[in-house]
Amino acid sequence: MTEVAMTTEQPKKPNKLVMAVSFLLALPLAAILLVHPALMLDENGHYNHSILMLVMIGISGGFIHGVGFVPRFWLWKWLFSPFIAWPLMLLGYFIWLEIGRASCRERVCLYV
């Protein structure tokens, strides 16, 4: 009788450096949205909810990947991967640093 060795596929271990980058990209954006969300206002003083929703998905993906959680379902695995999360978080940094600062300067200039 021949024995067939059963091999189980070992889950791939994520890269610790990439996990740290994901976590460190998500942390400041989450802090800004929780502590001072007015920095995400556009030049008219309004929030763009559809873009901020994408940024929040990116932040969620950054935290999920950053702590090492690997979803089983293919859709969540894809959505919370760094390939999706990082560009969405970079969009958040763009809003915060470029658009938010410009609108903040305009609001300050109105009062001076």
NUFIZA-225237 format. One line per field, with one value per atom (N, C-alpha, C): atom name; x, y, z; residue number from 1; residue in three letters. Coordinates in steps of 0.2 Angstrom, whole numbers, padded with zeros to 4 digits, m for minus. Example, Ala and Ser with C-alpha at 12.3 -4.5 7.8 and 13.67 -1.06 7.14 Angstrom:
<zakes>
at <- (N,CA,C,N,CA,C) .
u <- (0066,0062,0066,0064,0068,0064) .
v <- (m0028,m0022,m0016,m0011,m0005,0000) .
w <- (0039,0039,0039,0035,0036,0039) .
i <- (1,1,1,2,2,2) .
aa <- (ALA,ALA,ALA,SER,SER,SER) .
</zakes>
This chain:
<zakes>
at <- (N,CA,C,N,CA,C,N,CA,C,N,CA,C,N,CA,C,N,CA,C,N,CA,C,N,CA,C,N,CA,C,N,CA,C,N,CA,C,N,CA,C,N,CA,C,N,CA,C,N,CA,C,N,CA,C,N,CA,C,N,CA,C,N,CA,C,N,CA,C,N,CA,C,N,CA,C,N,CA,C,N,CA,C,N,CA,C,N,CA,C,N,CA,C,N,CA,C,N,CA,C,N,CA,C,N,CA,C,N,CA,C,N,CA,C,N,CA,C,N,CA,C,N,CA,C,N,CA,C,N,CA,C,N,CA,C,N,CA,C,N,CA,C,N,CA,C,N,CA,C,N,CA,C,N,CA,C,N,CA,C,N,CA,C,N,CA,C,N,CA,C,N,CA,C,N,CA,C,N,CA,C,N,CA,C,N,CA,C,N,CA,C,N,CA,C,N,CA,C,N,CA,C,N,CA,C,N,CA,C,N,CA,C,N,CA,C,N,CA,C,N,CA,C,N,CA,C,N,CA,C,N,CA,C,N,CA,C,N,CA,C,N,CA,C,N,CA,C,N,CA,C,N,CA,C,N,CA,C,N,CA,C,N,CA,C,N,CA,C,N,CA,C,N,CA,C,N,CA,C,N,CA,C,N,CA,C,N,CA,C,N,CA,C,N,CA,C,N,CA,C,N,CA,C,N,CA,C,N,CA,C,N,CA,C,N,CA,C,N,CA,C,N,CA,C,N,CA,C,N,CA,C,N,CA,C,N,CA,C,N,CA,C,N,CA,C,N,CA,C,N,CA,C,N,CA,C,N,CA,C,N,CA,C,N,CA,C,N,CA,C,N,CA,C,N,CA,C,N,CA,C,N,CA,C,N,CA,C,N,CA,C) .
u <- (0004,0000,0004,0003,0007,0004,0008,0006,0007,0002,0002,0003,0008,0009,0005,0001,m0003,0000,0000,0003,m0002,m0001,m0006,m0002,m0006,m0002,m0002,0005,0006,0004,0001,0000,0006,0006,0012,0012,0018,0019,0020,0017,0018,0024,0027,0033,0032,0036,0036,0037,0041,0042,0036,0033,0027,0022,0021,0016,0017,0023,0025,0023,0025,0023,0016,0012,0004,0002,0004,0002,0004,0010,0012,0009,0007,0003,m0004,m0007,m0014,m0015,m0010,m0010,m0011,m0007,m0008,m0015,m0017,m0023,m0029,m0029,m0034,m0034,m0028,m0028,m0031,m0029,m0031,m0039,m0042,m0049,m0053,m0049,m0053,m0052,m0046,m0044,m0046,m0044,m0046,m0048,m0054,m0057,m0057,m0057,m0058,m0052,m0046,m0041,m0042,m0048,m0049,m0055,m0056,m0061,m0058,m0063,m0060,m0060,m0059,m0058,m0065,m0070,m0077,m0079,m0075,m0076,m0081,m0081,m0086,m0081,m0084,m0081,m0083,m0079,m0081,m0082,m0088,m0089,m0087,m0088,m0086,m0078,m0074,m0067,m0065,m0068,m0066,m0068,m0074,m0075,m0070,m0067,m0061,m0055,m0054,m0048,m0049,m0056,m0057,m0056,m0058,m0056,m0049,m0045,m0038,m0035,m0038,m0035,m0037,m0043,m0045,m0040,m0039,m0034,m0027,m0025,m0018,m0018,m0023,m0023,m0024,m0028,m0029,m0023,m0020,m0013,m0008,m0008,m0002,m0002,m0008,m0007,m0006,m0006,m0005,m0011,m0017,m0023,m0024,m0025,m0026,m0033,m0037,m0044,m0044,m0049,m0050,m0054,m0059,m0063,m0059,m0059,m0055,m0056,m0063,m0064,m0061,m0062,m0059,m0051,m0048,m0041,m0039,m0042,m0040,m0041,m0047,m0049,m0044,m0042,m0038,m0030,m0029,m0021,m0018,m0011,m0008,m0008,m0010,m0010,m0016,m0021,m0027,m0027,m0024,m0024,m0019,m0014,m0008,m0010,m0013,m0015,m0021,m0025,m0031,m0028,m0024,m0021,m0017,m0013,m0010,m0014,m0020,m0025,m0027,m0028,m0029,m0024,m0018,m0012,m0012,m0014,m0015,m0020,m0026,m0031,m0029,m0026,m0024,m0019,m0013,m0008,m0009,m0012,m0013,m0020,m0025,m0032,m0034,m0032,m0034,m0030,m0024,m0020,m0022,m0024,m0026,m0032,m0037,m0044,m0043,m0038,m0037,m0034,m0029,m0026,m0032,m0036,m0042,m0046,m0048,m0052,m0049,m0042,m0038,m0038,m0037,m0036,m0043,m0048,m0055,m0055,m0052,m0053,m0048,m0043,m0037,m0038) .
v <- (m0006,0000,0006,0011,0017,0022,0026,0031,0038,0042,0048,0054,0057,0062,0068,0070,0076,0082,0087,0093,0098,0102,0108,0114,0118,0125,0129,0131,0135,0142,0146,0153,0157,0161,0166,0171,0171,0176,0183,0188,0195,0198,0202,0206,0211,0210,0215,0222,0224,0230,0233,0230,0232,0233,0228,0229,0235,0237,0243,0249,0249,0255,0256,0250,0251,0254,0252,0254,0261,0263,0270,0275,0273,0277,0278,0273,0274,0278,0277,0280,0288,0292,0299,0301,0298,0300,0299,0293,0291,0297,0299,0304,0310,0312,0319,0319,0313,0313,0313,0310,0310,0316,0319,0325,0331,0332,0339,0337,0335,0334,0340,0346,0352,0353,0349,0349,0346,0342,0339,0342,0348,0352,0355,0355,0358,0366,0369,0376,0380,0376,0379,0378,0374,0373,0367,0363,0357,0350,0345,0338,0335,0332,0328,0321,0319,0313,0306,0307,0301,0300,0305,0304,0302,0305,0303,0296,0293,0286,0282,0284,0280,0280,0286,0287,0283,0282,0278,0271,0269,0262,0260,0265,0265,0264,0268,0268,0261,0259,0252,0247,0247,0243,0243,0249,0250,0247,0248,0245,0237,0235,0228,0224,0227,0224,0225,0231,0233,0229,0226,0222,0215,0213,0206,0202,0205,0201,0199,0193,0191,0189,0192,0190,0184,0180,0173,0174,0179,0180,0184,0182,0185,0193,0195,0202,0206,0204,0207,0207,0202,0201,0206,0207,0211,0219,0220,0227,0230,0225,0228,0226,0225,0224,0230,0230,0237,0240,0235,0238,0243,0242,0246,0251,0249,0254,0260,0258,0263,0269,0268,0274,0278,0274,0278,0282,0279,0283,0289,0288,0294,0299,0297,0302,0306,0303,0306,0311,0309,0314,0320,0319,0324,0329,0326,0331,0335,0331,0335,0340,0338,0343,0348,0347,0352,0355,0352,0355,0358,0354,0356,0362,0362,0368,0375,0374,0379,0382,0378,0380,0383,0381,0383,0390,0391,0398,0403,0401,0405,0407,0402,0404,0409,0408,0412,0419,0420,0426,0430,0427,0430,0434,0431,0434,0439,0440,0445,0451) .
w <- (0000,0000,0000,m0004,m0005,m0001,0003,0007,0003,0003,0000,0005,0004,0009,0008,0013,0012,0014,0009,0011,0012,0017,0018,0016,0013,0011,0017,0018,0024,0022,0026,0025,0024,0019,0018,0024,0027,0032,0029,0032,0029,0031,0027,0028,0034,0039,0045,0043,0039,0037,0033,0029,0025,0030,0035,0040,0044,0046,0050,0046,0039,0035,0035,0034,0034,0040,0046,0052,0053,0051,0052,0047,0042,0037,0040,0043,0045,0051,0056,0062,0062,0059,0059,0055,0050,0047,0052,0055,0060,0065,0068,0073,0071,0065,0062,0061,0059,0058,0064,0070,0076,0080,0080,0084,0081,0075,0071,0064,0063,0057,0052,0055,0051,0046,0047,0043,0036,0036,0030,0026,0027,0024,0017,0012,0006,0006,0000,0000,0001,0001,0002,0009,0013,0020,0021,0016,0016,0016,0018,0018,0011,0008,0002,0005,0006,0010,0005,m0001,m0005,m0005,m0005,m0005,0002,0008,0014,0016,0013,0013,0011,0005,0002,0007,0010,0014,0020,0023,0029,0027,0021,0019,0019,0016,0016,0023,0028,0035,0038,0037,0039,0037,0030,0027,0030,0032,0035,0041,0045,0052,0052,0047,0047,0045,0039,0037,0042,0045,0050,0056,0058,0064,0062,0056,0054,0053,0053,0051,0044,0042,0035,0034,0031,0030,0026,0026,0022,0016,0016,0010,0005,m0001,m0006,m0007,m0006,m0007,m0002,0005,0010,0010,0008,0007,0002,m0004,m0009,m0006,m0003,m0001,0004,0009,0014,0013,0007,0005,0005,0005,0004,m0003,m0008,m0014,m0015,m0011,m0011,m0006,0000,0006,0005,0003,0003,m0002,m0008,m0012,m0009,m0006,m0003,0003,0007,0012,0010,0004,0001,m0002,m0004,m0006,0001,0006,0013,0014,0014,0015,0010,0004,m0001,0001,0003,0006,0012,0016,0022,0021,0017,0017,0012,0006,0001,0001,0001,0000,0007,0012,0019,0021,0020,0022,0018,0012,0008,0010,0012,0014,0021,0025,0032,0031,0027,0026,0023,0019,0017,0022,0027,0033,0037,0038,0043,0040,0033,0030,0031,0031,0032,0038,0043,0050,0052,0047,0049,0045) .
i <- (1,1,1,2,2,2,3,3,3,4,4,4,5,5,5,6,6,6,7,7,7,8,8,8,9,9,9,10,10,10,11,11,11,12,12,12,13,13,13,14,14,14,15,15,15,16,16,16,17,17,17,18,18,18,19,19,19,20,20,20,21,21,21,22,22,22,23,23,23,24,24,24,25,25,25,26,26,26,27,27,27,28,28,28,29,29,29,30,30,30,31,31,31,32,32,32,33,33,33,34,34,34,35,35,35,36,36,36,37,37,37,38,38,38,39,39,39,40,40,40,41,41,41,42,42,42,43,43,43,44,44,44,45,45,45,46,46,46,47,47,47,48,48,48,49,49,49,50,50,50,51,51,51,52,52,52,53,53,53,54,54,54,55,55,55,56,56,56,57,57,57,58,58,58,59,59,59,60,60,60,61,61,61,62,62,62,63,63,63,64,64,64,65,65,65,66,66,66,67,67,67,68,68,68,69,69,69,70,70,70,71,71,71,72,72,72,73,73,73,74,74,74,75,75,75,76,76,76,77,77,77,78,78,78,79,79,79,80,80,80,81,81,81,82,82,82,83,83,83,84,84,84,85,85,85,86,86,86,87,87,87,88,88,88,89,89,89,90,90,90,91,91,91,92,92,92,93,93,93,94,94,94,95,95,95,96,96,96,97,97,97,98,98,98,99,99,99,100,100,100,101,101,101,102,102,102,103,103,103,104,104,104,105,105,105,106,106,106,107,107,107,108,108,108,109,109,109,110,110,110,111,111,111,112,112,112) .
aa <- (MET,MET,MET,THR,THR,THR,GLU,GLU,GLU,VAL,VAL,VAL,ALA,ALA,ALA,MET,MET,MET,THR,THR,THR,THR,THR,THR,GLU,GLU,GLU,GLN,GLN,GLN,PRO,PRO,PRO,LYS,LYS,LYS,LYS,LYS,LYS,PRO,PRO,PRO,ASN,ASN,ASN,LYS,LYS,LYS,LEU,LEU,LEU,VAL,VAL,VAL,MET,MET,MET,ALA,ALA,ALA,VAL,VAL,VAL,SER,SER,SER,PHE,PHE,PHE,LEU,LEU,LEU,LEU,LEU,LEU,ALA,ALA,ALA,LEU,LEU,LEU,PRO,PRO,PRO,LEU,LEU,LEU,ALA,ALA,ALA,ALA,ALA,ALA,ILE,ILE,ILE,LEU,LEU,LEU,LEU,LEU,LEU,VAL,VAL,VAL,HIS,HIS,HIS,PRO,PRO,PRO,ALA,ALA,ALA,LEU,LEU,LEU,MET,MET,MET,LEU,LEU,LEU,ASP,ASP,ASP,GLU,GLU,GLU,ASN,ASN,ASN,GLY,GLY,GLY,HIS,HIS,HIS,TYR,TYR,TYR,ASN,ASN,ASN,HIS,HIS,HIS,SER,SER,SER,ILE,ILE,ILE,LEU,LEU,LEU,MET,MET,MET,LEU,LEU,LEU,VAL,VAL,VAL,MET,MET,MET,ILE,ILE,ILE,GLY,GLY,GLY,ILE,ILE,ILE,SER,SER,SER,GLY,GLY,GLY,GLY,GLY,GLY,PHE,PHE,PHE,ILE,ILE,ILE,HIS,HIS,HIS,GLY,GLY,GLY,VAL,VAL,VAL,GLY,GLY,GLY,PHE,PHE,PHE,VAL,VAL,VAL,PRO,PRO,PRO,ARG,ARG,ARG,PHE,PHE,PHE,TRP,TRP,TRP,LEU,LEU,LEU,TRP,TRP,TRP,LYS,LYS,LYS,TRP,TRP,TRP,LEU,LEU,LEU,PHE,PHE,PHE,SER,SER,SER,PRO,PRO,PRO,PHE,PHE,PHE,ILE,ILE,ILE,ALA,ALA,ALA,TRP,TRP,TRP,PRO,PRO,PRO,LEU,LEU,LEU,MET,MET,MET,LEU,LEU,LEU,LEU,LEU,LEU,GLY,GLY,GLY,TYR,TYR,TYR,PHE,PHE,PHE,ILE,ILE,ILE,TRP,TRP,TRP,LEU,LEU,LEU,GLU,GLU,GLU,ILE,ILE,ILE,GLY,GLY,GLY,ARG,ARG,ARG,ALA,ALA,ALA,SER,SER,SER,CYS,CYS,CYS,ARG,ARG,ARG,GLU,GLU,GLU,ARG,ARG,ARG,VAL,VAL,VAL,CYS,CYS,CYS,LEU,LEU,LEU,TYR,TYR,TYR,VAL,VAL,VAL) .
</zakes>
